[in-house]
Amino acid sequence: MKRVIGLMSGTSLDGIDAALIETDGMAEIRFGPGETVSYSADDRAVLQAAVDAALAWGFDGEAPDFAAAEAVLTARHAELVGKVVAAAGLSAKDIDLVGFHGQTVLHRAPKEGQMGRTCQIGDGQALADAIGIPVIHDFRSEDVAKGGQGAPLATLYHAALAARGDLDSPLAVLNLGGVANVTWLSGGDDPIAFDTGPANGLIDSWCERHTGQSYDEGGRLAAAGQVDKGALDRLMDHPFFSLAPPKSLDRWDFTLAPVDGLSLEDGAATLTSFTANTVADAIWKLGHPERVLVTGGGRHNPTLMAMLQTAIGKPVEPVETVGWRGDLIEAEAFAWLAARVDQGLPTSLPSTTGVSMPVSGGRRANPVA
């Protein structure tokens, strides 16, 4: 068993989640304390500038200088590791590993005859030196190098949690972050996973553009609006939805152009319906789940959850109903994956990312004494 802290900073750039677990990287998982910290406005501006620079770069030519953003990431992640260690009543020497996802600034899915590319910034060595604990980082590159999508990566952790809880299958686990993805668990078959489309990303961008707020709090704007069928049809017409899984997205692969000109409330309603309908379509193409569990920030949006339930045609439940920690599950996943990398165990499979063979992704950075 290893004591591992996992760290996750999502594409919404709202903050960092951290969680301590004790695990063997397989079925044994014991939960320790977790913490979440929000980025300051200044930190978020630095990270957004890195994303903007990455989008302008587009993997064409020399990569931008991400040093300023990586300095922010190192400082804030190190501070949060310290908080989790203190909350557990431990010291750094008591922690075996840290799983550091970094910050995704650009992702390009593979296409026919063309390898994918992915870029998560974050200096694993600098973080290891700052906290005095070995860091596993760069989880996605090896998957992409072997023909995979590089995402989603939490799938095998979802499978481990489901097996631990002896949950009925088929089971669909939805992660509603900036992008939505689904994990499909069916008996003894290998799990299936893929991105289904935008989740909160477009809704957040719409709210930020029109209100200055970073999200639709409580789904109130969407609840007050009407879905515009023409705009919804334009959104649904994106070529991504005709692709067979496995498939993945960059948060910025979709734009707000189809809802331009709508009122604030109608735009929010239409984008929320778009997420619900694309998730439902993805699930029904997989089969008829016994249960649908939802993690990620989207589960806090009651309007989105209601639209999901209507679109899927059966109850959708936050993962807390089965004892999972929805606000920490992604951080826990990268702790669990770090333990697997440490042992050379797979972190992705052909059925989860389309990789050519099971891959143990991630690199180790040991602190310099």
Buried (B, 14 or more C-beta within 10 A) or exposed (E): EBBBBBBBBBBBBBBBBBBBBBBBBBEBBEBBBBBBBEBEEEBBEBBBBBBEBBEEBEEEEEBBEBEEBBEBBBBBBBBBBBBBBEBBEBEEEEBBBBBBBBBBBBBBBBEEEEEBBBBBBBBBBBBBBBBBBBBBBBBBBBBBBBBBBBBBBBBBBBBBBBEEEEBEBBBBBBBBBBBBBBBBBBEEEBBBBBBBBBBBBBBBBBBEEBBEEBBBEEBBBBBBBEBBEEBBEBBBEBEBBEBEBBBBBBBBBBEBEBBEEBBBBBBBBBBBBBBBBBBBBBBEEBEEBBBBBBBBBBBBBEBBBBBBBBBBEBEBBBBBEBEBBBBBBBBBBBBBBBBBBBEEBBBBBBBBBBBEEBBBBBBBBEBEE
